Amino acid sequence: MSIATGILVYVIIWWLIFFMMLPVGVISQDESGEDIVPGTPASAPVKPDIWRKALTTSLIAAVLFAVFYFIVEYDVISLRP
């Protein structure tokens, strides 16, 4: 696997995991019972924790990429015709 292919696979895995992590632990303004900030919808998150989710996503993506790399490099599953 070339470096470019590895980077591309990692980025794809990262974005897939990131989009799965976005709704985890989100509490809307309406659910929290706090006052709704004027000009925002009631469904807007109170504390989205994007940086924490990005860090968690990076760790999970690194583990999944390592598994993928092992499978491809050691021909556990051959992707060559």
C-alpha positions, -999 to 999 in steps of 0.1 A, spaced: 0 0 0 14 34 -10 15 64 14 -11 82 -6 -35 52 -5 -29 49 33 -37 85 39 -68 83 17 -81 53 35 -74 69 69 -92 101 59 -123 81 47 -124 61 79 -119 93 100 -149 111 83 -172 80 86 -165 76 123 -167 114 128 -202 115 113 -212 86 135 -198 103 166 -216 137 161 -250 128 177 -234 109 206 -240 127 239 -257 158 224 -283 175 245 -305 201 228 -314 234 244 -350 222 248 -340 190 265 -316 207 289 -343 229 304 -321 260 301 -332 292 284 -331 290 246 -306 315 232 -325 340 210 -320 335 173 -313 297 176 -336 268 172 -346 248 203 -329 218 188 -295 235 188 -270 216 210 -260 231 244 -224 217 244 -215 199 212 -178 190 223 -165 189 188 -128 188 198 -134 158 221 -153 140 194 -125 148 168 -99 133 192 -120 102 199 -126 98 162 -89 101 155 -81 73 180 -108 50 167 -98 57 131 -62 49 139 -71 15 154 -94 6 125 -67 18 100 -41 -4 118 -65 -34 114 -70 -26 77 -33 -21 71 -26 -55 88 -52 -72 66 -39 -57 34 -1 -60 40 -1 -96 53 -26 -108 27 -52 -120 52 -77 -110 26 -61 -106 -8 -74 -76 -28 -53 -84 -58 -70 -101 -88 
